[in-house]
Amino acid sequence: MKLFDLSDRVALVTGSSRGLGRTIAHGLGEAGATVILNGRDSEALERAREEFGADGIRAEACRFDVTDDGEVDEAVARIEREVGPIHILVNNAGVNLRGPLEAYETRRWHELMAVNLHGVFYVSRAVGRRMIERHAGKIINVASLMSEGGRATTAPYAASKGAVKMLTRALAVEWGRHNIQVNAIGPGYFLTEMTRPMHEDPELDGWVCGRTPAGRWGAPEELIGAAVFLASDASSFVNGQVIYVDGGWLASL
């Protein structure tokens, strides 16, 4: 099990005060990592930090906005100075602002892209520079089923997540020679606060369960295994891949 041991490693997880990001961060902490929690809500971050501590996980809170490249650069420098080198980066922060494309406001398009795509670029660049100097690092981007296809009212989101998939592959090629592995996790339909309205809608719930070979929604904890694998030495020769954790969704025609 030493292959999966994250002791003495620092993991920065963006968008980790709640939702899937928080679950992933908790899982990395359980595997031994010191976790840096990130988000824009200071109170939510502090609550998460305290709860992680109560669970025996070493955690620090670092508030910064992934859409502000200046804030990102300052925060990454501060983390490395005060906590230690970032060995693992999980680019999880994201939003889904649905709407028909023909009526979609330009402002909303840029807002979504700023978080889902530009933020991944800004944080990866800031952390990646330092990983290159150390000749080691793990970057895990959070992609989506929408990296492979779309649904009505999800065109902007699908475009952003398709771009995250290709950024993952390109960075793997560019930074592989520096012993940096860049991969992604593509979640299927998971039951979270954000998706609860869909789960509580009988028609939508029936569609998700009927379309998923597993016949159910995913539990957030079911992402932890893929995250720990991609963050650990067990994936030292895995690069440029998207692991879809989707209950078989993409395999089903």
N, C-alpha and C positions, 0 to 999 in steps of 0.2 A: 504493500500500500504506500510505500515511500514515493512512488511515482506521482501520487495524487496529493502529497503533503505540501501545503502552502505556508508552512511555518517560516517565519523570518522574511516574509514577502509583504509588500504594501500594494493594496489594490484600490484604485480609484474607480468608483462606479457613479456615473452621472445619472441624475434623475432617480436617486435612490432613497428619498425620504418616504416613499409610498409605492404601492403597486409591485409590478414585476421586478423593478430595479431593486427595491428593498429586499425582496425575497432572494434575488441573486446575490446581493451583498451579504446577506445573512449566511447564505450557503458557503460563500468564499471564506467568511469569518469562521464558520464551523470547521472548515478544512485547515484553519490555522493562520490565515492572512490577517494582517492589520488592515482594517477597512476604512477608506475615506468616503464618507457619505456626502453627496452633493445634491443641491437643489436650489430653488430661489426662495423657499419659505423657511426662514431661520428657526421659527418655533417648531415646525414639523421635523426639521433636521435634528434639533436638540432632543426632541422626544424620542426619535429613532435611536440617536446615540445612547441615550440613557437606557433604553430597552435592550439594545445590543450589549451594553455593559452588564446589565442584570443577567444576561444569558452567558456571560463569560467571554464575550467577544471584544477584542480590542478595536475600538472605533473612534474616529474623529469626524467632526462635522466641518465642512468647508463650503460656505455659501458662495456661489458665483453663477453667472448667467452664461450658458454655453454659447449663446448667440453674440456675445461681446468678446471679440478676440483679445482686446486689451485685458479684460477681467480674467480671461482664461490664462493668458501668459503669466499674469501676476500670481494667480492662484496656484498654478503648477509650480512656479518657482518657490512659493511659500511652503507648499507641501514638501517639496524635496529638501528644503532647508530645515524645516521644523520637525518633520516626521521621518523622512528618509526617501531614498530612491523609489520611484513608482515602477514596480516590476510588472504590474498587471493593470490594464486599462479596459474598462467596460463602458462603451459608448451606448448608454441605454436611453438617455433623455429623448422624448419624442411626443408628438401630438398628432391627433387625427381630426382635422376640421372638415367634416363631410359637407358635400353640396354638389348640385349639378354643375358641370363645368361651364355650360353656356351662361350661367348666372353667377359664376364664382368671382368674388371680388379680388382684384389684384392685391390689395392689402393682405387678405387672408392667405393668398398663395405665397407671398413673400414671408409671412409669419410662419407658415408651416415649413417652408424650405429652410428658413433660418435655424429652426430647432432641429429638424430631422436630418438635414444634410450639411449645412454650414457648420453647425455645432460639432458634428463628427469630424469634419475637416480641421476645425480650430483646435480641438482638444487632442486629436491624433497628432497634429503637427507639433504642438507644444510638448507633448510627452515623447513623441517619436524622436525628436532631436536628441533628447537625453538618452533614450534607449540606444540610439545609434552610437553615441559616445561610449556607452557601457557594453556594446555588442551583445545585448540580450534584451528580450522583452516579449510580452504577450499582449495583443490587442484583440478584444472581442467586441464586434459591433452587433447591435441588435437589429436584424433585418425583419422580415415578415413574410407570411404567405403572399402578401401583395408585392413582394419582390419578383414573383413569378406570374402574377395575373391580377386582374382587376375586377371590381364589382361596381355597379352603378353608384354614383356619388363618392367614389374613392379615388378618382383619377389623380388628384394632387398627391395624396398619400402614397398611392402605388408608384407614382413617378419618383417620389423621394426615396422610397425603400428599394426600388430598382437601382437607383443611383448608389445607395449604400452598398448593395451587393457588388456592384462593379468597382466602387472605391475599395472595398475589401480585397478584391482580387488584384487590383492594380498595386495597392500598397504591399500585398504579399510578394508580388514579383519584384517591386522596387526595393523593399527592405529585407527580403529574405537573406541576402548576402551578409546582413548585419546580425544574423541569428535572431531575427524578430519574426514571430509568427502572427499573422493577421488573419483571423477567421471571423465567422459570424454565426449567430443563432437565429433561426427563423421560427418564432412561435406561431402556432396555430391559434385556435380559439381557446383562450384561457379565461376562467372565471375570476374577474377582478371587480373592483368598485366601478371602473369605467364601463365594463361590459355587462354589469348586472341588469340594466334595463333590457338588453337583448335576451338575457337568460330568462327574465321574467315575462317576456312576450312569448306566448305559446307557439305562435307561428314561426318566429325567428329561432326559438330554442329547438323546435322540431326540425327546422332546416339544418341547423348546425349539427345536431346529433345524428340526423339521417345522412348527412353528407360525410361525416367523419367515420371511418371504419371502426374506430374504437367505440363509437356509439355514445360519446359523452364529451363534455368540455374538459380541458386540461386543468389540473390544479397547479397553481404557481410553483409549488415545491418541485414539480416535475421538470422544471428548467435547471435545477441546481446541478444535476449530474453532468449535463452537457457543458455548463459553465465551468465547473471544477476541472473537467477533462481538458477543456481548451486553455484554461489558466495554468495548468500544471505541466510537469515534465513528461507526462504520459502522451502529450501531443507534440513532442519536439520535432516531428517530421510531418506534421499536418499543417498545411499552409494554403490560404486562399479558398477555403471551403465554407459553405453555408450548411450548417446542420439544422435541418427542419425538425422541430419538435412539435408535431402536428397530429399525432394519433393516426397517421396514415393518409391524411387529407390529400397530399399531392400525388400519392401513389394510386389514388382512386380516380378512374375515368368517369 
